[in-house]
Amino acid sequence: MAKLTEIRWHGRAGQGVVTAGELLAEAAMEEGKYFQAFPDYGPERMGAPIKSYTRISDGPIEVHHQILNPDVIVVVNPNLIGVVDLTEGLKEDGIAIINTPDSPAEARKKLRMKGGTVATLDATRIALDTLGRDIPSTLMLGAVAKVTGLMSLDSVLYCTKERLGGKLRADVVEANLTAVKRAYQEVGW
């Protein structure tokens, strides 16, 4: 049976959580893997908590529903800690990747995680440094690639450049690529 990895993204509407999940799926496709990526909108208003889902597999994916027991959670907005049950259903050996200046040990306490892996990255700081704006979703892809090993950094960078290149100025695309690389290098666990 093919290895299936299920990822649940947490953020707020307007932060690019859906786009990040789709980019991760595209990076998986770049490496010949199967994927699904889809959002789960709540009240659909700017700033409301939202979830997005990404499935990645070495073989065809035959399930088509929300991810209830993720292998990985990615928390783009750390203000959701304590507001939303972020670790709900997370597998015992699951991975939590959090945008926070906190250490992995501090984040583990806040999430009340007993097992699994907690990785942290101050994605907001990197986004402000490189993009001049608090838009951390895309650069969380670098952290996901590093911590999970699901795909290479090169695939993430290629898909990010392809997706953003058609919408943004070249200097903004390059800043995003720099931010993704920094996230890959700076994530700790």
C-alpha positions as CSV (number, residue, x, y, z in Angstrom):
1,M,0.0,0.0,0.0
2,A,1.3,3.5,-0.9
3,K,2.5,5.8,1.9
4,L,-0.2,8.5,2.4
5,T,0.7,11.7,4.4
6,E,-2.2,13.9,5.4
7,I,-1.5,17.6,6.3
8,R,-3.9,20.0,7.9
9,W,-3.1,23.7,7.6
10,H,-4.4,26.3,10.1
11,G,-4.6,30.0,9.6
12,R,-6.9,32.9,9.2
13,A,-8.8,33.8,6.0
14,G,-6.7,36.1,3.8
15,Q,-3.3,34.7,4.9
16,G,-2.7,32.4,2.0
17,V,-3.2,29.1,3.8
18,V,-5.2,27.6,0.8
19,T,-2.5,28.8,-1.7
20,A,0.3,27.3,0.5
21,G,-1.5,23.9,0.6
22,E,-1.9,24.0,-3.1
23,L,1.7,24.9,-3.7
24,L,2.8,22.0,-1.5
25,A,0.6,19.6,-3.6
26,E,2.2,21.0,-6.7
27,A,5.7,20.4,-5.4
28,A,4.7,16.8,-4.6
29,M,3.4,16.5,-8.2
30,E,6.7,17.9,-9.5
31,E,8.3,14.8,-7.8
32,G,5.9,12.3,-9.4
33,K,3.6,11.9,-6.3
34,Y,-0.1,11.9,-6.1
35,F,-1.9,14.7,-4.2
36,Q,-5.1,16.4,-3.1
37,A,-5.4,20.0,-1.9
38,F,-8.6,21.6,-0.8
39,P,-9.9,24.3,1.7
40,D,-12.4,24.1,4.5
41,Y,-13.9,27.5,4.9
42,G,-15.9,28.5,8.0
43,P,-17.8,31.8,8.2
44,E,-15.8,33.0,5.1
45,R,-14.9,36.4,6.4
46,M,-11.5,38.0,6.4
47,G,-9.6,37.0,9.5
48,A,-11.8,34.0,10.4
49,P,-10.0,30.8,11.3
50,I,-9.8,28.4,8.3
51,K,-8.3,25.0,7.6
52,S,-6.8,23.7,4.4
53,Y,-5.9,20.1,3.6
54,T,-3.1,18.5,1.6
55,R,-2.7,14.8,0.9
56,I,0.5,13.4,-0.6
57,S,1.0,9.8,-1.6
58,D,3.3,7.6,-3.7
59,G,0.2,6.0,-5.2
60,P,-3.4,6.9,-6.1
61,I,-5.4,8.5,-3.3
62,E,-8.9,7.0,-3.0
63,V,-10.2,9.0,0.0
64,H,-12.1,12.2,-0.6
65,H,-13.0,13.9,2.7
66,Q,-11.7,16.2,5.4
67,I,-8.5,15.2,7.1
68,L,-9.6,14.1,10.6
69,N,-6.3,12.4,11.8
70,P,-3.5,14.3,10.2
71,D,0.1,13.2,10.2
72,V,1.2,16.9,10.1
73,I,-0.4,20.2,11.2
74,V,1.0,23.5,10.0
75,V,0.0,26.5,12.0
76,V,0.5,29.7,10.0
77,N,-1.1,32.0,12.6
78,P,0.1,31.4,16.2
79,N,-2.7,33.5,17.6
80,L,-4.9,30.5,17.0
81,I,-3.2,28.6,19.8
82,G,-5.7,28.4,22.6
83,V,-8.6,29.6,20.3
84,V,-8.8,26.5,18.0
85,D,-8.0,22.9,19.0
86,L,-5.1,22.7,16.6
87,T,-3.9,19.2,17.5
88,E,-7.4,17.7,17.3
89,G,-6.9,14.2,15.8
90,L,-3.2,14.6,15.3
91,K,-1.6,11.2,15.3
92,E,0.5,10.3,18.3
93,D,3.7,10.4,16.3
94,G,2.5,13.4,14.4
95,I,4.4,16.6,13.5
96,A,3.3,20.1,14.4
97,I,5.0,22.9,12.5
98,I,4.3,26.3,14.1
99,N,4.9,29.9,13.0
100,T,6.2,31.2,16.3
101,P,9.3,32.8,17.9
102,D,8.9,30.2,20.7
103,S,11.2,27.3,21.0
104,P,9.8,23.8,20.1
105,A,9.6,23.0,23.9
106,E,7.6,26.2,24.6
107,A,5.3,25.5,21.7
108,R,4.8,21.9,22.8
109,K,3.6,23.2,26.2
110,K,1.2,25.7,24.6
111,L,-0.2,23.0,22.3
112,R,-0.3,20.4,25.2
113,M,1.4,17.8,23.0
114,K,2.8,14.8,24.7
115,G,4.3,12.9,21.8
116,G,5.3,13.5,18.3
117,T,7.5,16.3,16.9
118,V,7.1,20.0,17.3
119,A,9.0,22.3,14.9
120,T,9.0,26.1,15.2
121,L,9.9,28.9,12.9
122,D,9.5,32.6,13.3
123,A,8.0,32.9,9.8
124,T,6.4,36.2,10.6
125,R,9.9,37.8,11.3
126,I,11.3,36.2,8.1
127,A,8.3,37.5,6.1
128,L,8.7,41.0,7.5
129,D,12.5,41.0,6.9
130,T,12.3,39.7,3.3
131,L,8.8,40.7,2.0
132,G,8.1,43.8,4.1
133,R,4.7,42.3,5.0
134,D,3.4,39.7,7.4
135,I,2.6,37.0,4.8
136,P,4.1,33.8,6.3
137,S,2.1,31.1,4.5
138,T,4.2,30.6,1.4
139,L,7.5,30.4,3.3
140,M,6.1,27.8,5.7
141,L,6.6,25.5,2.7
142,G,10.3,25.5,3.3
143,A,9.8,24.4,6.9
144,V,7.4,21.6,5.8
145,A,9.9,20.3,3.2
146,K,12.7,20.3,5.7
147,V,10.8,18.7,8.6
148,T,8.8,16.1,6.7
149,G,11.2,15.3,3.9
150,L,8.2,14.8,1.6
151,M,9.7,16.8,-1.2
152,S,12.9,18.7,-2.0
153,L,13.5,22.4,-1.5
154,D,14.1,22.6,-5.2
155,S,10.6,21.4,-6.0
156,V,9.1,23.8,-3.5
157,L,11.1,26.7,-5.0
158,Y,10.2,25.8,-8.6
159,C,6.5,25.6,-7.9
160,T,6.5,28.8,-5.9
161,K,8.3,30.6,-8.7
162,E,5.9,29.2,-11.3
163,R,2.8,30.1,-9.3
164,L,3.8,33.6,-8.1
165,G,5.6,34.5,-11.3
166,G,2.4,35.0,-13.2
167,K,0.9,37.3,-10.6
168,L,3.7,39.3,-9.0
169,R,6.7,41.4,-10.0
170,A,10.0,39.6,-10.4
171,D,11.5,41.3,-7.3
172,V,8.6,40.1,-5.2
173,V,8.9,36.6,-6.5
174,E,12.6,36.6,-5.7
175,A,11.9,37.9,-2.2
176,N,9.4,35.0,-1.7
177,L,12.0,32.5,-2.8
178,T,14.6,34.0,-0.4
179,A,12.0,33.7,2.4
180,V,11.3,30.0,1.6
181,K,15.0,29.2,1.6
182,R,15.4,31.0,5.0
183,A,12.5,29.1,6.4
184,Y,14.1,25.8,5.3
185,Q,17.3,26.8,7.0
186,E,15.9,28.3,10.2
187,V,13.2,25.8,11.2
188,G,14.1,24.1,14.4
189,W,12.9,20.9,16.1
